[in-house]
Amino acid sequence: MLHTYKLTTQNINRIATYAKISMFGDFLKRQDIDIALLQEVTHNNFTTIHDYNAIINEGIEKRGKAILVKTDYKYKT
């Protein structure tokens, strides 16, 4: 059985304010994104986006990566 998932890759350019992260979360929900791959992550604030699990690596120079996955998506780590 084939599954189709909506993915996005974003360079978020170190956004850190809760207002901008909330706007990004709204974008994910509006576009019905299943998995988001992020670059230039400087904080772990992305764990506050509802309905998404965040896997975050801030990196040594605070230019890390993150993966956001819908909470109802079944995956193995």
Backbone as a printed PyTorch tensor [residue, N CA C, xyz], in Angstrom:
tensor([[[ 0.8350, -1.1780,  0.0000],
         [ 0.0000,  0.0000,  0.0000],
         [ 0.8840,  1.2470,  0.0000]],

        [[ 0.6390,  2.1560, -0.9090],
         [ 1.4250,  3.3790, -1.0180],
         [ 0.8670,  4.4660, -0.1150]],

        [[ 1.7720,  5.2370,  0.4670],
         [ 1.3900,  6.3760,  1.2840],
         [ 2.0210,  7.6250,  0.6990]],

        [[ 1.3200,  8.7050,  0.7640],
         [ 1.8460,  9.9850,  0.3150],
         [ 1.9860, 10.8980,  1.5320]],

        [[ 3.1620, 11.4820,  1.6900],
         [ 3.4200, 12.3820,  2.8030],
         [ 3.8280, 13.7380,  2.2680]],

        [[ 3.4230, 14.7670,  2.9820],
         [ 3.8110, 16.1260,  2.6060],
         [ 5.0360, 16.5240,  3.4210]],

        [[ 6.1160, 16.8530,  2.7200],
         [ 7.3770, 17.2450,  3.3430],
         [ 7.6960, 18.6830,  2.9980]],

        [[ 8.4420, 19.3290,  3.8750],
         [ 8.9850, 20.6390,  3.5710],
         [10.3920, 20.7240,  4.1490]],

        [[11.2550, 21.4510,  3.4720],
         [12.5640, 21.7750,  4.0210],
         [12.6180, 23.2890,  4.1320]],

        [[13.0740, 23.7720,  5.2740],
         [13.0870, 25.2060,  5.5240],
         [14.3920, 25.6190,  6.1840]],

        [[14.9930, 26.6850,  5.6750],
         [16.0800, 27.3460,  6.3860],
         [15.4010, 28.4370,  7.1950]],

        [[15.2880, 28.2320,  8.4870],
         [14.5090, 29.1560,  9.3050],
         [15.3320, 30.3410,  9.8020]],

        [[16.5880, 30.4000,  9.4090],
         [17.4380, 31.5560,  9.6800],
         [17.4150, 31.9730, 11.1470]],

        [[17.5420, 30.9820, 12.0090],
         [17.6920, 31.2080, 13.4480],
         [16.5010, 31.8810, 14.1180]],

        [[15.2850, 31.6780, 13.6560],
         [14.1520, 32.2810, 14.3570],
         [14.0650, 31.6820, 15.7550]],

        [[13.7640, 32.5220, 16.7310],
         [13.7520, 32.0460, 18.1100],
         [12.5620, 32.5680, 18.9050]],

        [[11.8940, 33.6150, 18.4480],
         [10.7930, 34.1650, 19.2310],
         [ 9.5810, 33.2480, 19.1510]],

        [[ 8.8250, 33.2020, 20.2220],
         [ 7.6380, 32.3440, 20.2510],
         [ 6.6100, 32.7860, 19.2230]],

        [[ 6.5370, 34.0850, 18.9440],
         [ 5.5760, 34.5800, 17.9480],
         [ 5.9040, 34.0160, 16.5610]],

        [[ 7.1640, 34.0580, 16.1700],
         [ 7.5520, 33.5450, 14.8480],
         [ 7.4390, 32.0280, 14.7780]],

        [[ 7.7660, 31.3540, 15.8720],
         [ 7.6310, 29.9040, 15.8940],
         [ 6.1540, 29.5150, 15.8180]],

        [[ 5.3020, 30.2780, 16.4770],
         [ 3.8640, 30.0350, 16.3950],
         [ 3.3560, 30.2410, 14.9710]],

        [[ 3.8560, 31.2650, 14.2980],
         [ 3.4820, 31.4980, 12.9030],
         [ 3.9460, 30.3440, 12.0270]],

        [[ 5.1280, 29.8140, 12.2980],
         [ 5.6270, 28.6760, 11.5430],
         [ 4.7530, 27.4440, 11.7940]],

        [[ 4.3390, 27.2440, 13.0360],
         [ 3.4310, 26.1490, 13.3570],
         [ 2.1020, 26.2900, 12.6230]],

        [[ 1.5970, 27.5190, 12.5170],
         [ 0.3650, 27.7630, 11.7610],
         [ 0.5550, 27.4080, 10.2870]],

        [[ 1.7190, 27.7400,  9.7350],
         [ 2.0290, 27.3930,  8.3530],
         [ 1.9950, 25.8780,  8.1590]],

        [[ 2.6170, 25.1390,  9.0880],
         [ 2.6390, 23.6760,  8.9840],
         [ 1.2220, 23.1080,  8.9780]],

        [[ 0.3760, 23.6360,  9.8350],
         [-0.9990, 23.1370,  9.9300],
         [-1.8220, 23.5220,  8.7100]],

        [[-1.6700, 24.7620,  8.2380],
         [-2.4130, 25.2150,  7.0500],
         [-2.0640, 24.3850,  5.8240]],

        [[-0.7820, 24.0700,  5.6820],
         [-0.3200, 23.3070,  4.5260],
         [-0.4370, 21.8000,  4.7440]],

        [[-0.8470, 21.4030,  5.9270],
         [-1.0050, 19.9930,  6.2830],
         [ 0.3030, 19.2140,  6.0650]],

        [[ 1.3990, 19.7710,  6.5630],
         [ 2.7290, 19.1740,  6.4170],
         [ 2.8760, 18.0170,  7.4010]],

        [[ 3.3560, 16.8850,  6.9220],
         [ 3.5810, 15.7170,  7.7740],
         [ 4.9600, 15.7510,  8.4260]],

        [[ 5.9780, 16.1270,  7.6420],
         [ 7.3590, 16.1460,  8.1290],
         [ 8.0270, 17.4280,  7.6610]],

        [[ 8.6720, 18.1310,  8.5980],
         [ 9.4050, 19.3530,  8.2660],
         [10.8720, 19.1660,  8.6470]],

        [[11.7610, 19.4550,  7.7080],
         [13.2030, 19.3840,  7.9450],
         [13.7090, 20.8200,  8.0370]],

        [[14.3130, 21.1800,  9.1710],
         [14.7050, 22.5620,  9.4180],
         [16.2160, 22.7110,  9.5320]],

        [[16.7090, 23.8480,  9.0430],
         [18.1210, 24.2180,  9.1620],
         [18.2240, 25.5170,  9.9380]],

        [[19.4020, 25.7880, 10.4910],
         [19.7030, 27.0110, 11.2380],
         [18.8690, 27.1150, 12.5170]],

        [[18.7490, 26.0010, 13.2170],
         [17.9940, 25.9610, 14.4710],
         [18.9170, 26.3830, 15.6080]],

        [[18.4870, 27.3610, 16.3950],
         [19.3200, 27.8480, 17.4960],
         [18.7270, 27.5590, 18.8690]],

        [[17.4590, 27.1940, 18.9310],
         [16.7980, 26.9370, 20.2180],
         [15.9310, 25.7000, 20.1000]],

        [[15.5320, 25.1750, 21.2320],
         [14.6340, 24.0250, 21.2160],
         [13.1750, 24.4510, 21.3490]],

        [[12.8580, 25.6930, 21.0250],
         [11.5000, 26.2230, 21.1300],
         [10.5260, 25.5210, 20.1940]],

        [[11.0050, 24.7530, 19.2440],
         [10.1140, 24.0840, 18.2900],
         [ 9.3400, 22.9450, 18.9400]],

        [[ 9.7130, 22.5830, 20.1630],
         [ 8.9470, 21.5760, 20.8880],
         [ 7.5830, 22.1160, 21.3100]],

        [[ 7.3760, 23.4230, 21.1940],
         [ 6.1020, 24.0370, 21.5990],
         [ 5.0520, 24.0090, 20.4910]],

        [[ 5.4080, 23.5730, 19.2930],
         [ 4.4380, 23.5120, 18.1960],
         [ 3.5170, 22.3180, 18.4450]],

        [[ 2.2280, 22.6050, 18.6220],
         [ 1.2520, 21.5650, 18.9440],
         [ 1.0670, 20.6040, 17.7740]],

        [[ 0.8180, 19.3690, 18.0870],
         [ 0.5670, 18.2890, 17.1330],
         [ 1.8080, 17.8520, 16.3670]],

        [[ 2.9950, 18.2810, 16.8010],
         [ 4.2410, 17.8650, 16.1600],
         [ 5.2510, 17.4540, 17.2240]],

        [[ 5.9820, 16.3870, 16.9370],
         [ 7.1230, 15.9860, 17.7560],
         [ 8.3610, 16.5980, 17.1320]],

        [[ 9.2600, 17.0820, 17.9660],
         [10.4750, 17.7210, 17.4710],
         [11.7020, 16.9130, 17.8820]],

        [[12.5620, 16.6680, 16.9160],
         [13.8670, 16.0490, 17.1550],
         [14.8820, 17.1220, 16.7810]],

        [[15.6290, 17.6090, 17.7750],
         [16.4510, 18.8070, 17.5730],
         [17.9070, 18.5370, 17.9140]],

        [[18.7970, 19.0540, 17.0620],
         [20.2310, 19.0620, 17.3120],
         [20.6730, 20.5040, 17.0990]],

        [[20.8860, 21.2350, 18.1920],
         [21.2510, 22.6510, 18.0820],
         [22.6280, 22.8620, 17.4720]],

        [[23.4900, 21.8980, 17.5720],
         [24.8190, 22.0220, 16.9850],
         [25.7780, 22.8010, 17.8600]],

        [[27.0460, 22.7280, 17.5180],
         [28.0910, 23.3770, 18.3010],
         [28.0180, 24.8940, 18.1820]],

        [[27.8160, 25.3870, 16.9940],
         [27.8010, 26.8370, 16.7560],
         [26.3860, 27.3890, 16.7070]],

        [[25.4330, 26.6840, 17.3120],
         [24.0330, 27.1120, 17.3360],
         [23.4580, 27.2540, 15.9300]],

        [[23.8660, 26.3820, 15.0260],
         [23.3090, 26.3410, 13.6730],
         [22.9100, 24.9090, 13.3780]],

        [[22.0110, 24.4270, 14.1960],
         [21.6580, 23.0230, 14.1290],
         [20.5440, 22.7000, 13.1540]],

        [[20.0580, 21.4970, 13.2950],
         [19.0000, 20.9550, 12.4330],
         [17.8710, 20.4620, 13.3180]],

        [[16.6920, 20.3340, 12.7320],
         [15.5510, 19.7800, 13.4550],
         [14.6440, 19.0560, 12.4750]],

        [[13.9440, 18.0880, 12.9960],
         [12.9200, 17.3750, 12.2370],
         [11.6370, 17.4750, 13.0470]],

        [[10.5830, 17.9540, 12.4160],
         [ 9.2720, 18.0020, 13.0510],
         [ 8.3850, 16.9780, 12.3610]],

        [[ 7.7390, 16.1400, 13.1520],
         [ 6.9070, 15.0670, 12.6220],
         [ 5.5510, 15.1420, 13.3160]],

        [[ 4.4850, 15.0440, 12.5410],
         [ 3.1470, 15.0350, 13.1400],
         [ 3.0600, 13.9550, 14.2000]],

        [[ 2.3680, 14.2470, 15.2770],
         [ 2.2870, 13.2910, 16.3750],
         [ 1.5290, 12.0280, 15.9940]],

        [[ 0.6280, 12.1050, 15.0360],
         [-0.1160, 10.9000, 14.6470],
         [ 0.5980, 10.0760, 13.5830]],

        [[ 1.7780, 10.4980, 13.1590],
         [ 2.5730,  9.7740, 12.1750],
         [ 3.3820,  8.7050, 12.9080]],

        [[ 3.2970,  7.4800, 12.4680],
         [ 4.0160,  6.3750, 13.1120],
         [ 5.3890,  6.2060, 12.4780]],

        [[ 6.4220,  6.3110, 13.2870],
         [ 7.7980,  6.1710, 12.8000],
         [ 8.6420,  5.4790, 13.8570]],

        [[ 9.7880,  4.9880, 13.4470],
         [10.7320,  4.3600, 14.3510],
         [11.9670,  5.2350, 14.4520]],

        [[12.5170,  5.3720, 15.6630],
         [13.7430,  6.1460, 15.8300],
         [14.9330,  5.2280, 15.9470]]])
